Every structure is written in structure tokens, then in C-alpha cells.
Amino acid sequence: MSYRTTQSEVDGEFRLGPTKTPVWAVVVKWLAIVAAAGLALYVATRLAQTGHWMFAVVAGTVGVAVLGIYATGRAVPLKYLLPGMLLCLAFQVWPIGYTVLTSFTNYGDGHTSSKEEATQQNLTYSVREVPGSPRYALTVAVPEGQPKTTGDLHFLLVSPDKKLYDGTDSGLEPLASEGVEQAPTTGKVLSAPGFTVLNAREVNSRSDVREFAVPTDGGSGIKAVGLSEAFEGRPTLVWDKDADTLTDTQSREVYVPRDASWVPRDGTGEALPVGWKENVGLANFGTVLTNSTIRTGFAKIFAWNVAFALLSVGTTFVLGMFIALLFNDRRMRGRGIYRSLLILPYAIPAFVTALVWASMYNQEFGLINTLTGLNVDWLGNPWAAKVALLLANLWLGFPYFFIICTGALQSIPQDVMEAARVDGASAWRTLRSITMPLLMVAVGPLLIASFAFNFNNFGLIWLITAGGPFTEGDASIGSTDLLITYAFRLAFTSSSPNFGLASAVSIFIFAFVALISIPAFRRTRALEEVH
């Protein structure tokens, strides 16, 4: 039931009267409610089937909440608050919580699964061909749409009896023959719907193909031999669950669990390739604070990070404010055209501008050295690279403050400015005592937000310098790295990615920005008292 305003025929007064909701609106409402609740139930069921009980409970709770809130006429405020609350939980609270949880683990390359799963993978990798066992015609592929270099591996297999199979690290499944193209002689799969077939060069470029094995019944596995054949073999490792050891039946080496990996019991030799994820407490935070290499690099990066954020905010604000003051003079003609031109750097996507600046900084062919006749190694010299980043960020950032300051200046009452002129205040005294205090009421909180943004300005650093240049043969810590780019390198681009350590660095970043922002926001309250 909704309401509309009606006019009384007797007294001519306007009153609020009920109006009937259209049938189609009721139907659409209930269809949406049923669809949302059904989707939540489906997601909860699938999560429960995969063993993610906590997420299944959350999805089920969301479905019940949608049904309980929107199916009744009560709890009207929640009808509007629920979508925002769910989005906040999904995109703000959960990422932060997951980052905190990850920082207390050893999650990273080779430590991504449970001990049970890691052990099974090691057993699969140890598969050796059984003499006399049949061989399969092999085609290596990735799911369509995934990158060839990092996509999930699939072995498209043709058995000696011409049956088609799809092999993954989860097991062997029949492959439908419809749409599959095979070689006329060997029967090898040449193409299959839903897959991108890798050529010989692409297969050789992936080192994980040699270690990959498709688990089969009885503890056996199917592994590649060459580019076009695969065999079924048995693992050389034997897992004694009671003794919690792995024994290599060929070398008689015994492996025991230590530091989330299977390592030789006698202490000599290498650990098995796959470890498991486990809780390490405060070890990652201790590594950041105590490891000499990381601590030295962290301190250097932190100092540059603070300087970059402060200088970026200061330079962009001063230039933006100066131009805004200049074009706020009513005597200047064509101000609209000039303002439109000056916001162009802000309108162009930042990543495009960053790539353009990176090409302009090229020492041999860049526009800057060519026009000025200089021979500065902008991206190869540590100090020149820092200056280059600040200049590029100045170009990107000043239009933002130009727009903000322009709006703030136009909101200042003209009678206040006129009173200052009548009292004989100079232009500088008016700027310092009237314009700036009133301007900071609007701009003060935005300066803090800009500091937080530039403190984590990943895109600019990565696209122009990628954190470099790197010195002293250390490719993990660059001269222009921010803490965020350093964390990204630890997590994704190092030889042994460590998501747990990168999460710990992210928490340090969050803590510092919070320590700076909270007192600063409190101090900006004093600006609101300016009248």
C-alpha cells in the first residue's frame, strides 16, 4: 500500500490518502525476492558441498535476511540499508579481515593448501612410469579465456581404446567427443570446445607441465612424457600417516614435517616441492622488523613513501590553488575556456598519462631530453627517478585541487572580501587571514584523503618506474618503491611469492595511514569554527 496527496471537495485541504499498488509491481517485487533468496540458497548449497561451511552459513543468512526484510511491510529502514551493508561487508570488511588473517600465516608460493592436499600433490609428483603400462595421446590445454602462461593445466588424453578424457589436478573425467577435432593417425586432440590448445613452444615455456600429474585410482597418476604422450604410473613416495613420514621407495630417503614442508629427516637434501599453509603467529611481523635486509629496505622505502606523499600533496595543492586564485579574478576574460583546458590531465585516464610520461622520460628518445638537449637518465638514476615521479604526479594531481579550490573560492561570501578591502587589507593579508582559512574548511579533509591516496599510489609508480631503479644487485627493493609496490613484489613477482609477509606489510601501511589520518581529521574540526 502506498500513499498519494488528495484534495478534499469539502474544505479544499490537501490530505494524504492511500493508493493501491499496481499488480505488475507486486509481481516484479516477489519475483525479485524469490530470485535473490534462490540465488543465496544455491550459493550456500554449493559452498557447503565444497566444505566451506562458514561461507555457506553467511550465504544462507543473507538469503533469510532478504526474505525476512523485503517480504514484509516492516523494517522499512533495513530495506534501504541492507544492500549497502552487504556491499560494505563484501568489498570493505571482508578484504581487510582476510588480509589480517593472511598476515598470520605462511601463505605463499608452495604453501597454499592444507597438509593433506600438499602431501597428495607430492605423491602425485613422484609418479614414475610402470614398465609395460599403456600410453595416452596427449594434448596440453588451458580453459578458454585463461592466459596460456598461467592458466589451469588440462591434459586432453586419448586412451589406446580411443576414449577421450580431460585430466586435471583433481582427477580424470570423460571428455565429450562433440566438437573435438583429432589427428587422423594418432588420434591426438587438435582442438576441443572450451579449451585453448598450447603449441610446442608454449608447453615448453611452462615448467609446471613436467611436474603436473593427473591423479587416478589406486594412488596412480598420469604424467606427460614429451609433448604428445602421457603415461600412467605409480608414486615412489609412500605416506605413513601413523608415523607422519614420507618414504621414497627408490632412494630410501625419509621425509618428516618441519616448517610446513616435508624435509629429509637427516637434515641433508632439499625439501619436497609442495608445502602447506599453517598459522605462524607474529612471525611475518617479526621478519619485517628483525630481518636485516628487509628492515633496511623497509626503512628506506618508508622514508621515501612519506616524502613522496607529502611532496605530492603539497605541490599539487599549491599549484592547483594558485591557478584557481588566478582564474577567480573576474577581470580575466575567457576563464571558462582556460578552466576547461586545465582539467584535461584529470579527465584522461591516469594509466594512459603515466605510460606517456614514462616514454617521455626515455633517456635516448624521450621528448624531455630531446627538447631540452639534456642527457638525464630519468629512469635509471635514483634521484632523477624520484623527481620524474613527482613531476608526473604534479601533472596528474593539480587539476583535482584546481577544481576543488575553484569551487571553494566561489563559495566565499563577497561581502567578506569587500569588507577586507574597505578596511585597507592588502592582497597578501586578505589571502592569509580570510581566503586561506575559509578555503581550508573545504580543502582540509581532502588534503588528508589525498595524502592517503598518494601514500598508496601504486599505479603511477608501477607504470613509470616499476619501483626501480634497483641498486646493489638487489632486485627486491627499488629506489622509488612505495610500501604498496614492495608488498606487491613480495606477493606476486618475487622468486618465491609470500602473501603472508606482503599482508603484514599492508597492515603496517594501514596502521601508519590511520595514525596520520585520525589526528589530522580531528584537527580539521577546528577549521569548521571559522565564520
KATAMO-V787805 format. One record per backbone hydrogen bond with DSSP energy under -1.0 kcal/mol. NH is the residue of the N-H (numbers start at 1). CO is the residue of the C=O. Records with the same first field share a line. If there is no record, write none. Layout:
# KATAMO-V787805
NH: CO  CO
This chain:
# KATAMO-V787805
2: 19
4: 17
6: 15
8: 13
12: 8
15: 6
17: 4
19: 2
26: 22
27: 23
28: 24
29: 25
30: 26
31: 27
32: 28
33: 29
34: 30
35: 31
36: 32
37: 33
38: 34
39: 35
40: 36
41: 37
42: 38
43: 39
44: 40
45: 41
46: 42
47: 43
48: 44
49: 45
50: 46
51: 48
52: 47
53: 51
56: 52
57: 53
58: 54
59: 55
60: 56
61: 57
62: 58
63: 59
64: 60
65: 61
66: 62
67: 63
68: 64
69: 65
70: 66
71: 67
80: 77
81: 77
82: 78
85: 81
86: 82
87: 83
88: 84
89: 85
90: 86
91: 87
92: 88
93: 88
94: 89
96: 92
97: 93
98: 94
99: 95
100: 96
101: 97
102: 98
103: 99
104: 101
105: 102
106: 278
108: 111
109: 497
111: 108
118: 114
119: 115
120: 116
121: 117
122: 118
123: 119
124: 120
125: 121
126: 122
127: 124
128: 234
133: 130
136: 230
137: 158
138: 228
139: 156
141: 154
142: 196
144: 194
146: 143
151: 147
154: 141
155: 167
156: 139
157: 165
158: 137
159: 163
162: 159
165: 157
166: 173
167: 155
168: 171
171: 168
173: 166
175: 164
180: 177
181: 191
183: 188
187: 183
190: 181
191: 181
195: 192
196: 142
198: 140
203: 199
204: 200
205: 201
206: 203
209: 206
212: 208
214: 222
216: 220
221: 233
222: 214
223: 231
225: 229
230: 136
231: 223
233: 221
234: 128
236: 126
238: 247
240: 245
244: 240
245: 240
246: 255
247: 238
248: 253
249: 236
252: 248
255: 246
256: 263
258: 261
263: 256
265: 254
267: 264
272: 262
275: 110
276: 260
277: 113
280: 104
281: 104
283: 280
286: 282
287: 283
288: 284
289: 285
290: 286
291: 287
295: 291
296: 292
297: 293
298: 294
299: 295
300: 296
301: 297
302: 298
303: 299
304: 300
305: 301
306: 302
307: 303
308: 304
309: 305
310: 306
311: 307
312: 308
313: 309
314: 310
315: 311
316: 312
317: 313
318: 314
319: 315
320: 316
321: 317
322: 318
323: 319
324: 320
325: 321
326: 322
327: 323
332: 329
338: 334
339: 335
340: 336
341: 337
342: 338
343: 339
344: 341
347: 343
348: 344
353: 349
354: 350
355: 351
356: 352
357: 353
358: 354
359: 355
360: 356
361: 357
362: 359
366: 362
368: 360
370: 366
371: 367
372: 368
373: 369
378: 376
381: 377
385: 381
386: 382
387: 383
388: 384
389: 385
390: 386
391: 387
392: 388
393: 389
394: 390
395: 391
396: 392
397: 393
398: 394
401: 397
402: 398
403: 399
404: 400
405: 401
406: 402
407: 403
408: 404
409: 405
410: 406
412: 409
417: 413
418: 414
419: 415
420: 416
421: 417
422: 418
423: 419
424: 421
425: 420
430: 426
431: 427
432: 428
433: 429
434: 430
435: 430
436: 431
438: 434
439: 435
440: 436
443: 439
444: 440
447: 443
448: 444
449: 445
450: 446
451: 447
452: 448
453: 449
454: 450
455: 451
457: 454
458: 456
461: 457
462: 458
463: 459
464: 460
465: 461
466: 461
468: 465
474: 471
479: 469
480: 467
486: 482
487: 483
488: 484
489: 485
490: 486
491: 487
492: 488
494: 489
498: 490
500: 107
502: 498
503: 499
504: 500
505: 501
506: 502
507: 503
508: 504
509: 505
510: 506
511: 507
512: 508
513: 509
514: 510
515: 511
516: 512
517: 513
518: 514
520: 516
521: 517
522: 518
523: 519
524: 520
526: 523
529: 526
530: 527
